[in-house]
Amino acid sequence: MTASNGIFALIVVAAAAFFSYNVQRLVGYLRVGRLDDSRWNDVPHRIWNLVTIGVFQRKIFRDAVAGPMHAAIFWGFCVLSAGTVEFLAAGIVPGFSFARFMPQWAFRFYMGNQDLWGALVIGAVAFALWRRLTHRVKRLQGAETHANDPLFILSWIGALMVTMFLAESFHMVAHAESATPFYRPISFALATMLTWVPVGAAEVIHAVSWWAHGLLVLGFLNYLPYSKHLHVVASLPNVYLSNTSGPGQVGVMQSMDLEADVEQFGAKDIEQLSWKSLMDGFACTECGRCTAVCPANITGKLLSPRKIIVNVRERLETRAPAVLMADGSGPVADDRLLLDGFITEQELWACTTCRACVQECPVSIDHVSVILEMRRNLVLSESRFPEEVVPAFESMEQRGSPWAFDPGERGKWSDGMHIPTMAELAERGETADLLYFVGCMGSFDERAKKTTVAFAKIMQAAGVNFAILGREEKCNGDPARRMGNEYLYQMLARENVETLAKYKVRTIVTACPHCMHQLGSEYPQFGGNYDVIHHSTFIEHLMAQGRVPLRQDLHEAVSTFTYHDSCYLGRYNQIYDAPRETLKRALPVVNLVEMPRSGDRGLCCGAGGGRMWMEENEGRRINAERADEALATGAQAVAVACPFCMTMLNDSISSRDAAIPVYDIAEVVAERLA
Amino acid sequence: MKLAVCIKRVPDMEGRFKIAASGTGIDEAGLKFDMSDFDGYAAEVAIQITEKLGAGEVTVISLGPDVVQETLRKALSMGAHRAVQLKHDAPVSDGLAIATALAAELKDRGYDLILCGRMAVDTQNRSTGAFIAELLGLPVITAISQLNVEGGVVRARRELEGAYELIECPLPAVVTIDEGIARARYPSLKGIMAAKKKPMDVRPAQLGAITYQLEKMELPAERAAGRIVGEGKDAVPELVRLLKEEAKVL
């Protein structure tokens, strides 16, 4: 061991120690957050997420340009990390090489990959720098981003690669006798071009490059904790611990203990957020894919999901030391809380909870849960919310519907249709195979009632034995929960669970994706476990069984349809095909044209997350943005599978000169009933 | 400063009403109840006064059976400090008898300002506030849309048709609250939790003599169904003809 090995060993130890200190410091910060033990179950599923989303970059590839670029750098990083380990070990123990532990073929394969991936990384980094410097890619802009950090990091990675190749090729120049042309083709090619360099000079350049590479590696390692590039360390654990791609149903809000003796309901600051939400801040590398698909942001509103996550990390890094150091003397005073200090009410209320941001995030960050925890604080602790939602809250409480309709008239749409209520059946000692949970829109809204009637007619034509709850049905509570009013939500959910238990309901159909998500995915929190089937799935199933008698003629007034995906059907419940299949089965001669943003990339109609009851005065209207897109397909009609989407799209489209009809898929099928 | 707010529990006015078998009241089955809107504004105004002063106490009072405690609890969850139920199980329609019971409760308890809604949204008698003032010998300003209490003086504004008036009187006084002054706040969960620990006194109501009885309550006759003449431009001449000849409004 030489003096230089000794010095290098000391530097490596110091760098490792400092890095380890920082990792412990940051992991310690997570302790400031709220307990959340929903992250340790279903290890196989989590490993699956880690492998597909993490290792195989499933979500990264959703961007056809940045996807391959990032994957090259990431996979290169993985491969080259092995080389870095060998490099560091050889720096401390002279002559160290993996060749000692590997069969020759494996070692040669490994070496070849070092060269190959090194070159790919250089290419990808060069492309990334060029893209950043010459194309102002919209999603990479934004006041909340650390604008120079990416250029700095990319240059650093580039320098790492260049020094690696320089060290290797000048080593070959200096030691031509031991050069291994075949296994390190790129380094060898470089060396071949450099044979004119005198051996002594080559030795010096090799040594300088080697040290530069070593110091750059260790420096980079220690730069990470202070940069957005911390995602290198935090992403994979974040993907593993995230629930945004399962295990379990996605998009489910955690329940709250409303009797808890707590100072704050919901989150006013980072202490009330789940530790996992805080970790999201570490995993974010500000790529902006979330903000680029956010319907609020697209239409010119202040909300940017990326900013929410960047703010969480900013606040965490200033606040956590104060909390952790306060040794019982109470948190250090700091008047810039996460709520109001970093994130404004205006941003929080703009969210439609459409989950487009969550769907897009390559490292499985959950932006929506941060927003909703903060809404809970606004409503439950501070009673702060847009005043126009007060009537909705009061009406849900008073009448079990967000609109001021007489609860006694809930079943009125079914007058003359001979549809029994559960209560009527129970009185006769009978029961139904399934319950049709109509929902408030379907029961009271004039337009949505047509869908309700259409779906009921289809079921009757197919001979389905179903019943409704009539006046006993109440709002599923989704608007209250998404608007942060967990107290009102739990009241409604418990009442519904009680009613459903009374009739021993097992299977439920509904035409409303919000009802479906509540009853199917969130009611289990209150002991309500049902098979909940959306009408698109159910109608398709009935048609597949040949139970829906359709007219045989093929004359249609409309020859092209476009289908608009509902967020709560699609991104929350992964139902994309059933509504399309239903349309195709009902209308075999009709063309289905897709909007550019469809399937799991579908753009929200603007009504989710309680936005239905709020004014939309900021920026453009989301439904107008979506209506433009639908009209631009040239379709002659729009199909939807959600009463909220129906209202939003219909409102915007019907106000145009070139208005086209908006139908629910059930109406399309009912129209063709024989 | 001690403030008292008289509140009434009323049915949700969006519901469809049926007349009870007695013929002198509504059938309460299936109806939801809440605080009368104007009483909610009154409670809000009183709470805002104590919040602004950083001192003072708001007592909410309601007359009726035990279910009114629910309504009182809502006022407590908005931020009122204590509640009194004047227990009386049978329905009473005589405003003077009710005002007498409320006045007996309000008397000699040192209230500086007594607030009532301009009227109960169900019975719309508009009498209780003024009766209370008369029974207590206090000045009263009715149906106010703005209120300022300072230096022992009440200044209030009343909306008139196309004009308004400003009225001043010394404390103690009674005011009745019109809309437009303040929206009743939506109670936070924090408020709801705090309300569970606030004092709720129950005393028997000392009703005054009944001066009149409600004889009979009836629903208006059902309106005849509308008729759709047609759609679009073509329907206009027929519509005009019907408006002229049948409805005789043109």
Interface residues (C-beta under 8 A of the other chain):
Chain A: L258 F265 V379 L380 S381 E382 S383 F385 E387 V390 F393 E394 S395 Q398 R399 A404 F405 D406 P407 G408 E409 R471 E486 Y487
Chain B: D12 E14 G15 R16 G30 K32 D34 R183 R185 Y186 P187 S188 L189 K190 G191 I192
